[in-house]
Amino acid sequence: QVQLVESGGGLVQPGGSLRLSCAASGSIFTIYAMGWYRQAPGKQRELVASITIGGSTTYADAMKGRFTISRDNAKNTVDLQMNSLSPDDTAVYYCHGLIQYGLTVDDYWGQGTQVTVSS
């Protein structure tokens, strides 16, 4: 079994910063990629950023220059540093992992953490 647990969400003022963390645990063989998605009320879930086992990163256009994703392969963790936050960034943020458990590679999701940007 694999679990992803997020932490670090909360309320922040416009222009502020937050750091999200996600830890994967369980009988993990390999984590090929980890990332963050978000879903705002009434909208579809969208990619925020992802990072491969080799360190290659992908960012949604709206996050480039403001958000930074990083991972620690030894600890099976991924972090998302979010700067210059605006109310448009308000959403539930989900950690995602493309993980090999046994012989099977599957998508795994955290439970989500709320980020609210408001004055």
C-alpha positions, 0 to 999 in steps of 0.5 A: 500500500502507498500513501501520500500525505500533504502538509503546509496549506493555509491562509495567506495574504496576496503577495505572500508565500507558502510551502507545501510538502508531501511525503510518500510512504509504504512499500514503494519500489520506485517513484517515477514522478511526483507533482502537485495539482490543484482544484478550485471550486467549480473548476477542473483539477489542473497541473501545477508542477511536476518533477521526475526521478531525474529532476526534470521539472514541468510547470503550468504557465501561470506558475512559472517564475512564482512556484518552485518544485523540488524533491528528495528521492531518498526521503520520498518527498516533494515540496512546492514553494509558492511565492507571489500568491494571488487570490487566483491561486486559492484551491485545494492542492493535491500531491500526486505520485507515479509510483511502482508498488510491487510490479505495478505502476500506478497513480497515487493521490494525497487527500489534498490541502487547502490554500486560501489567498485572501486579505 
